[in-house]
């Protein structure tokens, strides 16, 4: 008689990969920003908070934001300046 576990599908096989390019970009920003937040004594950002911050920014613009922030000397400072809409109005 075989063990019942052989007949039940492994849950990891059924689990779908929910990774998206937008999610990967959000995770990239979160990890880079949390480094400087930890240094400054601020609580770390979470994925839901990153989603709320970046909700109005389309995915292609996130790639631009990533390239601009990567070229800046201070990633965190450039990120917060770029996502503030008041800084970009005439």
C-alpha positions in Angstrom: 0.0 0.0 0.0 1.4 3.4 -1.0 1.5 6.4 1.2 -1.3 9.0 0.7 1.2 11.7 0.2 2.2 10.3 -3.2 -1.3 10.9 -4.5 -1.7 14.4 -3.2 -0.1 17.1 -5.4 2.7 19.1 -3.9 1.5 22.6 -3.0 4.6 24.2 -4.4 3.8 22.7 -7.8 0.4 24.3 -7.8 1.6 27.7 -6.6 1.6 30.1 -9.4 4.5 32.5 -10.0 3.0 35.9 -9.4 6.1 37.9 -10.2 5.6 40.8 -12.5 8.0 43.3 -13.9 6.2 46.1 -12.0 6.5 44.1 -8.8 10.2 43.5 -9.4 10.7 47.3 -9.9 8.8 48.0 -6.7 10.9 45.5 -4.8 14.1 47.1 -6.3 13.1 50.6 -5.1 12.0 49.2 -1.7 15.3 47.5 -1.1 17.4 50.5 -2.2 15.3 52.9 -0.2 15.3 50.8 2.9 19.1 50.9 3.1 19.1 54.6 3.5 16.0 54.6 5.8 17.8 52.1 8.1 20.8 54.4 8.2 18.6 57.4 9.1 16.7 55.5 11.8 13.4 55.4 9.9 11.1 52.4 9.7 11.5 50.3 6.5 9.0 50.6 3.6 6.7 47.7 2.8 5.5 46.5 -0.5 2.0 47.8 0.1 3.4 51.2 0.9 5.5 51.1 -2.3 2.5 50.2 -4.3 0.6 53.2 -2.8 3.5 55.6 -3.6 3.9 54.4 -7.2 0.2 53.8 -8.0 0.0 56.7 -10.5 3.3 56.1 -12.2 3.1 53.8 -15.3 5.5 50.9 -15.6 7.6 52.4 -18.5 8.1 55.6 -16.4 9.3 53.4 -13.5 12.2 52.2 -15.8 13.1 55.9 -16.4 12.9 56.6 -12.6 15.2 53.6 -12.0 17.8 54.9 -14.5 17.7 58.4 -13.1 18.0 57.3 -9.5 20.8 54.9 -10.3 22.8 57.7 -11.9 22.3 60.1 -8.9 24.8 60.3 -6.1 22.0 59.9 -3.5 19.4 57.3 -4.7 16.9 58.0 -1.9 17.0 61.8 -2.3 16.6 61.7 -6.0 13.7 59.1 -5.7 11.7 61.3 -3.3 12.3 64.4 -5.4 11.2 62.7 -8.7 8.0 61.2 -7.3 6.8 64.5 -5.8 4.4 66.1 -8.3 4.8 69.6 -6.8 8.4 69.6 -7.9 7.4 69.2 -11.6 4.7 71.7 -12.0 5.3 75.0 -13.8 
